[in-house]
Amino acid sequence: MKSPSTIQRLVDAGLIRADHKFSEQDQQLLESLSEDEVNALISVKTKLGEDFFNRNTELAYPPVGIVF
């Protein structure tokens, strides 16, 4: 069984909207993240929680696809 792509893992973790269309360059950047980097992003979101990011960062209202 093929493991999910980096983008799919980030979608599954709620870090990226499933319907967002990234440019080819941005897709390549996301896919270049190591497994440890992806795990770290997922861990930070899990530990701090969505409410934390909504209260304390500009990422709460992103015009792009990453959603914390």
N, C-alpha and C positions, 0 to 999 in steps of 0.2 A: 504494500500500500504506500502510495506517495505521500510524503508529509506535506502539510499545507504550506502555501507560500507565506512569506513574511507579511505581505499585505493581508492575506486571509486571517492570519493569527491576530493581527492588530484589529481587524474588523470584529473577529469573534470576541476579543477582549473589550470591545466597546471604545477603542481608541481612535478608530477611523470609521466614518459613516460608510455603510455598504454602497450607497448610491453615488459617492463622490467619484468624479472622473479626474484622475491625476494625469498630468502630462507624462510623456514617455520618460523624460529626464527625472521627474519626481518618482515615478515607478521604479526606475533603476536605483535611485538613491535609497528608497525604502527597502528594496530587495538586497541592497548591499549591506544592510545592518546584520551584524552577527547574531547568532542565537542568544548569546549573553546580553547583547544590547536590547534585543526584543524582550527578553525576560525581565530586564531591568525596567523598561517602560511599563510593562504590565504590572510588575511588582509595585512601582511607585503609585500607579493609579489605584491599585488594590489597597495599599496601606494608607494613603492619604484620603482616598474616596472622592467621588464626583462632587460632592457638596463643597469640599475644600477648594477644588479648582474653580467651581462656579463663584465662590465668594472672593477668591484671592488672586485670580489671574485674568489676563485679557483673553486667555484661551477659552473662556466660558462662552464667548461669542465669536468663534472663528469664521472668517470668510472662506477658509480652506477646509480640508477634510478631517483634520485631527481634532478629536473631541475628548476633553478630559472631563 
